[in-house]
Amino acid sequence: MSNHPPKILLRLLAWFCDPDLHSYIEGDLIELYALKVKSKGRGSANWALTKDVLKLFRPGLIKKIKGLKKLNNYGMLNDFKTSIRVLRKEKLQTFINILGLTSGMTIALLILSYVNFELSYEDYNSNSKRVVRITMDYLDGDVVVDQDCETYHQLGPMIKEEIASAEEFTRAFGMMELVIEVNEKKFRERSMYAVDPSFLDLFGYELLHGDPKTALSEPYNIVLTANTARKYFQRTDVVGESIQLTKDVKGKITGVINEVPENTHLKFDLLASYSTMKKYLDKREDPWDSNDTFTYFLLSNEASYPQFKADLSAFSQKLTDQELIEDEKIICEKVADIHLYSNKTYEPEQNGDARVVFFLLGIALLVIVIAIVNYVNLSTAKAMDRAKEVGIRKIVGASVLRLRIRFFLESVLINLVSGSFTILLVSFFNDKLKEVAGISESTDLIFTPFFWSIFALLIVSSTLLSGIVPAVVISGFKPSAVLKGKFSTSKNGVWLRKTLVVFQFAIALFLLIQTLTAVQQIKFMQQKDMGMKSEKVVVIHSPSGRNLAEKFPPFRNSLLSNPNYQSIALSTSVPGMPTAEMGSTTNINLTDSPKEYRNNFFLYAIDSNFVPALEMEIVAGQNFSEEHNLKHILVNEEALKSWGLSNPEEAVGRKTKFWGEERTVLGVIKNFHQIGVKSAHIPMIFVYGNDGGYMSVRLGNGDILNQMESLETTYHEHFPNNPFDFFFLDQELDHLYKTDQQFQWVFSVLSVFAIVITCLGLWGLASFSVAKRAKEIGIRKVLGARVSQIIFMISTDFLVLVGVAAIISLPITFYLVSEWLNQYAFRIDLGMLLFLIPSLLILLVAFFTVFGKSYGISVANPVESLRDE
């Protein structure tokens, strides 16, 4: 006779006497049903005896046992209902899985949407792959000392004539800042270019109104964007209307285009015909004296780019041989590469950085991998709770395929719910993403075809990766081992889970260190001495029109009569403005220098009040005065390096060769950060001028609101009908760190996400480990182990994983963070605290995560884990 009936009878009797011993019932049901199936119900003595005992003590069990047969007849609908029931029952597990996947997909989609936008520059133009921009290298011998994206305006026609693959060209001359008058209203415009007629076709712009063939063919022709037309006339059909460009020049509107896309490097509000610029602005005697024009070419086909580069190099050498250019080289670059790969002087806007974009792309992939890995970890760690269910279903005949479909369906449901929440979160953070990225609200970043394609790919990939592994693992349990309480997983599975947790911690540690480094670097830049004082300085755009030098002194005297204003100065640029706001020149040398240097200098025109108004320091010599102006210059310390000088006193009184005349160095200004702390100091030469484009006013003590109201009133009294446009200098300088602050914000979010998800993964692994060692812990408690000893024993294993993650992550992190800091000319030092504090923080987070699990098992009654022994 089999040993089953006595064993079952004893268990049933014990269970009947103590109904709380629920752990026996599922195994007994299966053993009873297995016994019945084996005997096939045909009078087996074993089954008959067992059945009689059950009828005597627990008659309801017979009905339960018969109900197990229905497990063999489950359909997909029942699988779906059961999956929902399981997810509702395991509320905490379900919440954690949905939270992890939702967070991962949300962050990944937001980053990928931004990356796609950065990579899409010029894609709106069907010609973009055939368009190139001509630029220039400045040389000192064979060494490139600077690069300029503006060139000589006559290069366009010459190159088209010389190079066969150059199909068409256009130039874009950045017009000076203009105050445009329309119907007695004045508007200050800074985004205006004079372009050739081919510009519209070459850049793929279609006219809403007007004829594209003639819109820019004649002098005075003006093309507006739709928004500009609405700003001027409250409508877009304005062809034939006129606007006053300057006091003597009236422009005729000949076309209106739709808005300029956000993903182009050359943005504008107005276009003027190039002949307008040539007729009224180009009065140079020697056209090779100034390079101030963007030049673009449309190649005959995309494949002709290498040959065009070679032909352009030969053309540049020809210009050198003809002595038309000296120490310069004409080169080119693809227009599609400008935004991410070009960082030359006089760029029309601040470009992006390909390294940052691809770095973020890698981070997005890591984020989604971390989220999926976390789900796999938690699901497989929860496997022991599903082991008996699998054993039951296999005993009653469920196939492995049906079991895998059953558990895979749970993953499908979790991913679909996560996807729904992802759409809601992405919609919520859409505006924040645009703000952080500096993108206009009208630009679509999400809910584009690319977005939906990536979303579908993420859902499918996440469902497959997060569903297949748990389904295979859980459905692979052996029923005989499960029902005898001998279930365990392979060492390979345990090592895989530990490896994944180490991987997660390594990523979290890197993100945390990078975030802390970014915070420290931005704080360093904001607190660094800028070489001048920008607080309480208001910069006003100078009024349009001529004779500013005559009108400015009365305005200055009237303003300074008020004690609320300390000083006011005129200049052609101010700190914080890009290099495009300044002029530049090469080949300025000391007349007595034994060597000629070929460096590029940036030019400033300032009056005698500029240095004191911004509280700059003269380290040698003196400032401009009424006696010293046109025949003198000021230089900064960086300019001295371009002449091979180290002592500022050596330069004072020396004469320079300056555009065909001699000018004496009057004084040396201490280096100040013109384009921010991120960039190195640039060599600068200051000439005297009293008709600059900016008025810098230093406010005194008092209420700023009242000071600004009084300032505006005084301005309009002296410059009527001119717009009062201003900005605070310190705020303008803060904008220089906007990209870095965006970078910090992104990494802060990623760090929090990575730490949370990693802790969830660690929690899952701890759950698995604690469940697996439950009997061991029970025995240790019976033998007298204290709670603290058990917590230490369990925690040590996981803290070792954190240590391994740190050992792997820290060297790689040090290299990557160092490379990131190398983009800053002035940077922090990487001290031990930058690595030690995040490591300790990760360690503490890991300890408290494991502590929550280990404490629960350490204070539990050991009888719970030992009653089956």
TAQUI-V747429 format. One record per residue. OMEGA is omega as a letter, one per 40 degrees, with the letter a starting at -180 (999 if undefined). Layout:
((OMEGA) (OMEGA))
This chain:
((a) (i) (a) (a) (i) (a) (a) (i) (i) (a) (a) (i) (i) (i) (i) (a) (a) (a) (a) (a) (a) (a) (a) (a) (a) (i) (i) (i) (a) (i) (i) (a) (i) (i) (i) (i) (a) (a) (i) (i) (a) (i) (i) (a) (i) (a) (a) (a) (a) (a) (i) (i) (a) (i) (a) (a) (a) (a) (a) (a) (a) (i) (i) (a) (i) (a) (i) (a) (a) (i) (a) (a) (a) (i) (a) (i) (i) (i) (a) (i) (a) (i) (i) (a) (i) (a) (i) (a) (a) (a) (a) (i) (a) (i) (a) (a) (i) (i) (a) (a) (i) (i) (a) (a) (i) (a) (a) (a) (i) (i) (a) (i) (i) (i) (i) (i) (i) (a) (a) (a) (i) (a) (i) (a) (a) (i) (a) (a) (i) (a) (i) (i) (i) (i) (a) (i) (i) (a) (i) (a) (i) (a) (i) (a) (i) (i) (a) (a) (i) (a) (i) (a) (a) (a) (a) (i) (a) (a) (i) (i) (a) (a) (a) (a) (i) (a) (a) (i) (i) (i) (i) (a) (i) (a) (i) (i) (a) (i) (a) (a) (i) (i) (i) (i) (a) (a) (i) (a) (i) (a) (a) (a) (i) (a) (i) (a) (a) (a) (a) (a) (a) (i) (i) (i) (i) (a) (i) (i) (i) (a) (a) (a) (a) (a) (a) (a) (a) (i) (i) (i) (a) (i) (a) (i) (a) (a) (i) (i) (i) (i) (a) (a) (a) (i) (a) (a) (a) (i) (a) (i) (a) (i) (a) (a) (i) (a) (a) (a) (i) (i) (i) (a) (a) (i) (i) (i) (i) (a) (i) (a) (a) (a) (i) (a) (a) (a) (a) (i) (i) (i) (i) (i) (a) (i) (i) (i) (a) (a) (a) (a) (a) (a) (a) (i) (i) (a) (a) (i) (a) (i) (a) (a) (i) (a) (a) (i) (i) (a) (a) (i) (a) (a) (a) (a) (i) (i) (i) (i) (a) (i) (i) (i) (i) (i) (i) (i) (i) (i) (i) (i) (i) (i) (i) (i) (a) (a) (i) (i) (i) (i) (a) (i) (i) (a) (i) (a) (a) (a) (a) (a) (a) (i) (a) (i) (i) (i) (a) (i) (i) (a) (i) (a) (a) (a) (i) (a) (a) (i) (i) (i) (i) (i) (i) (i) (i) (a) (a) (i) (i) (a) (a) (i) (i) (i) (i) (i) (a) (a) (i) (i) (i) (a) (a) (i) (a) (a) (a) (i) (i) (i) (i) (a) (i) (i) (a) (i) (i) (i) (i) (i) (a) (i) (i) (i) (a) (a) (i) (i) (i) (i) (i) (a) (a) (a) (i) (i) (i) (i) (i) (i) (i) (i) (i) (a) (i) (i) (a) (a) (a) (a) (i) (i) (i) (i) (a) (a) (a) (a) (a) (a) (a) (a) (i) (i) (a) (a) (i) (i) (i) (a) (a) (i) (i) (i) (i) (i) (i) (a) (a) (a) (a) (i) (a) (a) (a) (a) (a) (a) (i) (a) (i) (a) (a) (a) (a) (i) (i) (a) (a) (i) (a) (a) (i) (i) (a) (a) (i) (i) (a) (i) (i) (i) (i) (i) (i) (i) (i) (i) (i) (i) (i) (i) (i) (i) (i) (i) (a) (i) (i) (a) (a) (i) (i) (i) (i) (i) (i) (i) (a) (a) (i) (i) (i) (a) (a) (a) (a) (i) (a) (a) (i) (a) (a) (a) (i) (i) (i) (i) (a) (i) (a) (a) (i) (i) (a) (i) (i) (a) (i) (a) (a) (a) (i) (i) (a) (a) (i) (a) (a) (i) (i) (a) (i) (a) (a) (a) (i) (a) (i) (i) (i) (i) (i) (i) (a) (i) (i) (a) (i) (i) (a) (i) (i) (a) (i) (i) (i) (a) (i) (a) (a) (a) (i) (a) (i) (i) (a) (a) (i) (i) (i) (a) (i) (i) (a) (i) (a) (a) (a) (a) (i) (a) (i) (i) (i) (a) (i) (a) (i) (i) (a) (a) (i) (i) (a) (a) (a) (i) (a) (a) (a) (i) (i) (i) (i) (a) (a) (i) (i) (i) (i) (i) (i) (a) (i) (a) (a) (a) (a) (a) (a) (i) (i) (i) (a) (i) (a) (i) (i) (i) (i) (i) (a) (i) (a) (a) (a) (i) (i) (a) (i) (a) (a) (a) (i) (a) (a) (a) (i) (i) (i) (i) (a) (i) (a) (i) (a) (i) (a) (i) (a) (a) (a) (i) (a) (a) (i) (a) (i) (i) (a) (a) (a) (a) (i) (i) (a) (i) (i) (i) (i) (i) (i) (i) (a) (i) (a) (a) (a) (i) (i) (a) (i) (a) (a) (i) (i) (a) (a) (i) (i) (i) (i) (i) (i) (a) (a) (a) (a) (i) (i) (i) (i) (a) (i) (a) (i) (i) (a) (a) (i) (i) (a) (a) (i) (a) (i) (i) (i) (i) (i) (i) (i) (i) (i) (i) (i) (a) (a) (i) (a) (a) (a) (a) (i) (a) (i) (i) (i) (i) (i) (a) (i) (i) (i) (i) (a) (i) (a) (i) (i) (a) (a) (a) (a) (a) (a) (i) (i) (i) (i) (i) (i) (i) (i) (a) (i) (a) (a) (i) (i) (i) (i) (a) (a) (i) (i) (i) (i) (a) (a) (i) (a) (i) (i) (a) (i) (i) (i) (i) (a) (a) (i) (i) (a) (a) (i) (i) (i) (i) (i) (a) (i) (i) (i) (a) (a) (i) (i) (a) (a) (i) (a) (a) (a) (a) (a) (i) (a) (i) (a) (i) (a) (a) (a) (a) (i) (a) (999))
